[in-house]
Amino acid sequence: MKKFLIKLSYTVLPVFLLLFGLTAYVTLNVLPKTTGDLGHLALIPFGCNEDDADEMKELLYMNVNQTDSLRSIHADVLTVGDSFSRMGRLGYQNYLAAQGVSVVNCARELYENPMQYAYNILDRGLVDSTNIGVLVIQVGERDLVSRAEEFNVDKVDMNELDPEPSFSSSGNPNAWSLLRARDFLTYRLHWSPVYKVTLDKDYFNSKEPRSLYFYCADITNGVNIDEVSRQKIGEVFQILTRKAEERGIALLLMIPVDKYDMYQDHIVDNPYPRKTYIEEAREIFGDKPNVLLCKYLLTPLIEKGEKDVFSFDDSHWSIKASEIVGIELSKRVKRRIDEL
């Protein structure tokens, strides 16, 4: 027994102590300082302090957490989108509502594909001209191609029940997790889902004002749109537009720009390929007033050196961008409502 314990002391015990030490370091020193979705994803201790001086203090729009509840809503605008549509008080819907437009948002947990869900609720008559005026479908740039390719008029993407609350320990900065410690080591020694590059001037009010952190999928999901995908995107847009018109509703497609795309022209010695999704989307849609390509709204701010158009530690835009998008969206929404 003694020999066995001695053997353990120089074989298993060092490994255990190493793993315990790494887990303790990640739990006590890294996780509490991770901020933004990029920080949480790649375990980067940004330690950013939330500056909410310009943040609206109340939520001005309503969230629907059950698909059947759509039958009873009454609003100028219904939004269906991905993560850009679930930013709460920081989101574009709050600034849209601040312009005197009544807004209802479909909770992200109700569907996988915003385009598919929008078609399904229109096709089933859950919304029509009696309860909403404009349907805003928001699809992020990096997912535009995949959302369109997955779309099928015979497919159903609807969760009829209230989404169950999530109790994932990854959301608790004090949770001890060997898996997160493993991830931390992997991201430091091998590969990280968050890339870092240097910009040509200070674009962020942070301790690294010239550093750009962005999600790898901004590039790995593709940097241009092939001809087949172009045709599919155009077809899906026409199907959605016609279905909305059948219900007496105006449809507006909004495409937020990826963080990499937004800043790519200002990356020093950029090692990554140029992304042209938005320019190609403009070729697909033309200058239709019911398509909002947000890159063209925000680029002038970047070109004049505006800081924090996107959040330093996050893949989403900042409050100032949400406000600009919300105001522009309100102009288009009011115009579309007047046309009905």
C-alpha positions as CSV (number, residue, x, y, z in Angstrom):
1,M,0.0,0.0,0.0
2,K,2.8,2.3,0.9
3,K,4.5,1.7,-2.5
4,F,1.2,2.3,-4.2
5,L,0.8,5.7,-2.5
6,I,4.4,6.7,-3.3
7,K,3.8,5.8,-6.9
8,L,0.6,7.9,-6.9
9,S,2.5,10.8,-5.4
10,Y,4.8,11.2,-8.5
11,T,2.4,10.1,-11.2
12,V,-1.3,10.9,-10.6
13,L,-0.9,13.6,-8.0
14,P,1.2,16.1,-10.1
15,V,-1.4,15.8,-12.9
16,F,-4.2,16.4,-10.4
17,L,-2.5,19.4,-8.9
18,L,-1.8,20.8,-12.4
19,L,-5.5,20.4,-13.4
20,F,-6.7,21.8,-10.1
21,G,-4.4,24.8,-10.4
22,L,-5.4,25.5,-13.9
23,T,-9.1,25.2,-13.0
24,A,-8.7,27.5,-10.0
25,Y,-6.8,30.1,-12.1
26,V,-9.5,30.1,-14.8
27,T,-12.3,30.2,-12.3
28,L,-10.9,32.8,-10.0
29,N,-8.9,35.0,-12.4
30,V,-10.2,34.6,-15.9
31,L,-14.0,34.0,-15.8
32,P,-14.9,37.0,-13.6
33,K,-13.1,39.3,-16.0
34,T,-14.6,37.9,-19.2
35,T,-17.0,40.4,-20.8
36,G,-18.9,40.5,-24.1
37,D,-19.8,37.4,-26.1
38,L,-16.2,37.3,-27.5
39,G,-14.7,37.2,-24.0
40,H,-17.1,34.5,-22.8
41,L,-16.6,32.5,-25.9
42,A,-12.8,32.5,-26.0
43,L,-12.2,33.1,-22.3
44,I,-10.5,36.4,-22.8
45,P,-10.4,38.5,-19.6
46,F,-11.2,41.9,-21.2
47,G,-12.5,43.2,-17.9
48,C,-14.4,46.0,-19.7
49,N,-16.6,48.2,-17.6
50,E,-20.1,48.7,-19.0
51,D,-20.6,52.4,-19.8
52,D,-24.4,52.7,-19.7
53,A,-24.5,56.5,-19.6
54,D,-26.3,56.7,-23.0
55,E,-28.3,53.5,-22.4
56,M,-32.1,53.8,-22.2
57,K,-33.2,52.7,-18.8
58,E,-36.4,50.9,-19.8
59,L,-37.5,48.4,-22.4
60,L,-39.8,50.2,-24.8
61,Y,-40.9,47.2,-26.8
62,M,-42.6,43.9,-26.0
63,N,-41.2,40.4,-26.4
64,V,-43.4,37.4,-27.3
65,N,-42.3,34.1,-25.8
66,Q,-45.0,31.9,-27.3
67,T,-45.8,31.5,-31.0
68,D,-49.6,31.3,-30.5
69,S,-49.5,34.7,-28.7
70,L,-48.8,36.4,-32.0
71,R,-52.5,36.1,-32.8
72,S,-53.4,38.6,-30.1
73,I,-50.6,41.2,-30.6
74,H,-51.2,44.7,-32.1
75,A,-48.2,46.7,-33.2
76,D,-46.7,48.8,-36.0
77,V,-43.7,46.4,-36.2
78,L,-43.0,42.8,-35.5
79,T,-39.3,41.8,-35.5
80,V,-37.9,38.3,-36.1
81,G,-34.2,38.0,-36.0
82,D,-31.0,36.5,-34.6
83,S,-28.7,37.8,-31.9
84,F,-28.8,41.4,-33.0
85,S,-32.6,41.3,-32.2
86,R,-32.1,40.1,-28.6
87,M,-30.0,43.0,-27.2
88,G,-32.9,44.4,-25.1
89,R,-32.5,48.0,-23.9
90,L,-29.3,48.2,-26.0
91,G,-31.0,47.0,-29.2
92,Y,-32.2,48.7,-32.3
93,Q,-35.8,47.9,-31.4
94,N,-35.6,50.1,-28.3
95,Y,-34.5,53.0,-30.4
96,L,-37.1,52.2,-33.1
97,A,-39.7,52.3,-30.4
98,A,-38.3,55.6,-29.1
99,Q,-39.4,57.2,-32.4
100,G,-43.0,56.5,-31.6
101,V,-43.3,53.1,-33.3
102,S,-44.9,50.3,-31.4
103,V,-42.7,47.2,-31.6
104,V,-43.1,43.5,-30.7
105,N,-40.2,41.1,-30.9
106,C,-40.3,37.3,-31.3
107,A,-38.0,35.7,-28.7
108,R,-35.0,34.0,-30.3
109,E,-35.7,30.7,-28.6
110,L,-38.8,30.2,-30.7
111,Y,-36.9,29.4,-33.9
112,E,-33.6,28.5,-35.6
113,N,-34.0,30.4,-38.8
114,P,-35.6,33.9,-38.8
115,M,-36.5,33.6,-42.5
116,Q,-38.2,30.3,-42.1
117,Y,-40.1,31.3,-38.9
118,A,-41.3,34.5,-40.6
119,Y,-42.6,32.5,-43.5
120,N,-44.3,30.0,-41.2
121,I,-46.2,32.6,-39.1
122,L,-47.3,34.4,-42.3
123,D,-48.3,31.1,-43.9
124,R,-50.4,30.0,-40.9
125,G,-52.1,33.4,-40.6
126,L,-50.7,34.1,-37.2
127,V,-50.1,37.7,-38.2
128,D,-51.8,39.8,-40.9
129,S,-52.9,43.4,-41.5
130,T,-55.3,43.3,-38.6
131,N,-52.5,43.1,-36.0
132,I,-49.2,44.4,-37.5
133,G,-48.1,46.8,-40.2
134,V,-44.5,45.9,-41.0
135,L,-42.6,42.6,-40.5
136,V,-38.9,43.2,-40.0
137,I,-36.8,40.1,-40.7
138,Q,-33.2,40.5,-39.4
139,V,-30.5,38.2,-40.6
140,G,-26.8,38.7,-39.7
141,E,-24.4,39.0,-42.6
142,R,-22.4,35.9,-41.8
143,D,-25.6,33.8,-41.8
144,L,-27.3,35.2,-44.8
145,V,-26.3,32.5,-47.2
146,S,-27.0,29.6,-44.8
147,R,-30.4,30.9,-43.7
148,A,-31.5,31.3,-47.3
149,E,-30.2,27.8,-48.3
150,E,-32.0,26.2,-45.3
151,F,-35.3,27.8,-46.3
152,N,-38.1,25.6,-47.6
153,V,-41.7,26.5,-47.9
154,D,-42.6,22.9,-46.7
155,K,-40.4,23.1,-43.6
156,V,-41.7,24.2,-40.2
157,D,-39.4,26.0,-37.7
158,M,-41.7,26.9,-34.8
159,N,-41.6,26.2,-31.1
160,E,-45.1,26.2,-29.9
161,L,-44.2,26.3,-26.2
162,D,-42.6,28.8,-23.9
163,P,-38.8,28.3,-24.0
164,E,-37.5,26.5,-21.0
165,P,-35.1,28.6,-18.9
166,S,-31.4,27.7,-19.2
167,F,-29.3,27.0,-16.2
168,S,-26.0,26.4,-17.9
169,S,-23.1,26.7,-15.5
170,S,-21.0,28.4,-18.2
171,G,-22.9,31.6,-17.5
172,N,-21.8,31.7,-13.9
173,P,-18.4,33.3,-13.6
174,N,-17.8,31.5,-10.3
175,A,-18.6,28.0,-11.6
176,W,-15.7,25.6,-11.3
177,S,-15.4,23.7,-14.6
178,L,-12.6,21.5,-15.8
179,L,-14.0,21.7,-19.4
180,R,-13.6,25.5,-19.3
181,A,-10.1,25.1,-18.0
182,R,-9.4,22.7,-20.9
183,D,-10.9,25.3,-23.3
184,F,-8.7,28.0,-21.9
185,L,-5.6,25.9,-22.5
186,T,-6.7,24.9,-26.0
187,Y,-7.4,28.5,-27.0
188,R,-4.0,29.7,-25.7
189,L,-1.8,26.9,-27.2
190,H,-3.6,25.7,-30.3
191,W,-6.7,27.5,-31.7
192,S,-9.1,30.2,-30.7
193,P,-12.6,31.0,-32.1
194,V,-11.8,34.7,-31.7
195,Y,-9.2,36.3,-33.9
196,K,-7.2,39.5,-33.1
197,V,-5.8,42.0,-35.6
198,T,-4.3,45.5,-35.4
199,L,-6.2,48.6,-36.7
200,D,-4.6,51.7,-38.3
201,K,-5.9,54.1,-35.6
202,D,-7.7,54.1,-32.3
203,Y,-11.3,52.8,-32.9
204,F,-12.1,51.8,-29.3
205,N,-12.2,53.4,-25.9
206,S,-10.4,50.5,-24.3
207,K,-7.0,49.5,-23.0
208,E,-6.3,48.2,-26.5
209,P,-7.7,51.0,-28.7
210,R,-6.2,49.6,-31.9
211,S,-7.0,46.0,-31.4
212,L,-9.9,44.3,-33.2
213,Y,-11.3,41.1,-31.8
214,F,-13.8,39.3,-34.0
215,Y,-15.5,36.0,-34.2
216,C,-13.8,33.5,-36.6
217,A,-17.1,32.7,-38.3
218,D,-17.1,36.2,-39.8
219,I,-14.5,34.7,-42.2
220,T,-14.9,30.9,-42.0
221,N,-18.6,31.1,-43.0
222,G,-17.5,32.6,-46.3
223,V,-16.3,35.9,-47.7
224,N,-18.3,36.0,-50.9
225,I,-21.6,34.7,-52.3
226,D,-21.5,32.3,-55.3
227,E,-24.0,32.5,-58.1
228,V,-26.2,29.6,-56.9
229,S,-26.5,31.2,-53.4
230,R,-27.3,34.6,-55.0
231,Q,-30.2,33.1,-56.9
232,K,-31.5,31.3,-53.7
233,I,-31.3,34.5,-51.6
234,G,-33.2,36.4,-54.3
235,E,-35.9,33.7,-54.5
236,V,-36.4,33.5,-50.7
237,F,-36.7,37.2,-50.5
238,Q,-39.4,37.2,-53.3
239,I,-41.3,34.3,-51.6
240,L,-41.3,36.2,-48.2
241,T,-42.3,39.5,-49.8
242,R,-45.2,37.9,-51.7
243,K,-46.4,36.0,-48.6
244,A,-46.4,39.2,-46.6
245,E,-48.3,41.0,-49.3
246,E,-50.9,38.2,-49.2
247,R,-51.4,39.1,-45.5
248,G,-51.5,42.8,-46.2
249,I,-48.2,43.3,-44.4
250,A,-45.1,45.2,-45.6
251,L,-41.9,43.3,-45.3
252,L,-38.5,44.8,-44.5
253,L,-35.3,42.7,-44.6
254,M,-32.5,44.1,-42.4
255,I,-28.9,42.8,-42.6
256,P,-26.4,43.9,-39.9
257,V,-22.8,43.9,-40.9
258,D,-20.2,41.6,-39.4
259,K,-17.5,43.2,-37.2
260,Y,-14.7,42.0,-39.4
261,D,-16.4,43.4,-42.5
262,M,-17.0,46.7,-40.8
263,Y,-13.3,47.3,-40.0
264,Q,-11.5,45.2,-42.6
265,D,-10.3,48.2,-44.6
266,H,-8.5,49.5,-41.5
267,I,-6.7,46.4,-40.5
268,V,-2.9,46.8,-40.7
269,D,-1.3,44.2,-43.1
270,N,-4.6,42.2,-43.1
271,P,-3.8,38.5,-43.4
272,Y,-7.4,37.6,-44.1
273,P,-9.4,37.7,-47.4
274,R,-11.6,40.6,-48.2
275,K,-15.3,40.1,-47.5
276,T,-17.8,41.2,-50.0
277,Y,-21.1,39.8,-48.8
278,I,-22.8,43.2,-48.4
279,E,-21.6,44.5,-51.7
280,E,-22.9,41.4,-53.4
281,A,-26.2,41.6,-51.4
282,R,-26.6,45.0,-52.9
283,E,-26.3,43.6,-56.3
284,I,-28.9,41.0,-55.5
285,F,-31.5,43.4,-54.0
286,G,-30.6,46.6,-55.7
287,D,-31.6,49.7,-53.8
288,K,-34.9,48.5,-52.6
289,P,-36.3,50.6,-49.8
290,N,-37.5,47.4,-48.0
291,V,-33.9,46.1,-47.7
292,L,-31.6,47.8,-45.1
293,L,-27.9,46.9,-45.5
294,C,-26.6,48.4,-42.2
295,K,-23.0,48.5,-43.4
296,Y,-23.8,51.6,-45.5
297,L,-25.3,53.4,-42.5
298,L,-22.3,52.8,-40.3
299,T,-19.4,53.0,-42.7
300,P,-19.4,56.9,-42.6
301,L,-18.8,56.7,-38.8
302,I,-15.8,54.4,-39.2
303,E,-14.4,56.6,-42.0
304,K,-14.4,59.7,-39.8
305,G,-12.7,57.8,-37.0
306,E,-15.8,57.3,-34.7
307,K,-14.9,55.1,-31.7
308,D,-17.0,52.2,-30.4
309,V,-19.3,51.7,-33.4
310,F,-19.0,48.1,-32.4
311,S,-18.4,46.9,-28.8
312,F,-14.7,46.2,-28.2
313,D,-15.4,42.8,-26.4
314,D,-18.4,41.8,-28.4
315,S,-19.4,40.7,-31.9
316,H,-22.4,43.1,-31.9
317,W,-22.6,46.8,-32.5
318,S,-22.7,49.4,-29.8
319,I,-25.5,51.6,-28.4
320,K,-24.6,54.4,-30.8
321,A,-25.0,52.0,-33.8
322,S,-28.3,50.7,-32.4
323,E,-29.6,54.2,-32.3
324,I,-28.6,55.0,-35.8
325,V,-30.1,51.8,-37.2
326,G,-33.3,52.3,-35.1
327,I,-33.8,55.8,-36.4
328,E,-33.2,54.8,-40.0
329,L,-35.5,51.8,-39.6
330,S,-38.3,54.1,-38.2
331,K,-38.1,56.2,-41.3
332,R,-38.5,53.2,-43.5
333,V,-41.2,51.6,-41.4
334,K,-43.3,54.8,-41.3
335,R,-42.9,55.1,-45.1
336,R,-44.0,51.5,-45.6
337,I,-47.0,51.9,-43.3
338,D,-48.1,55.0,-45.2
339,E,-48.0,53.0,-48.4
340,L,-50.3,50.3,-47.1
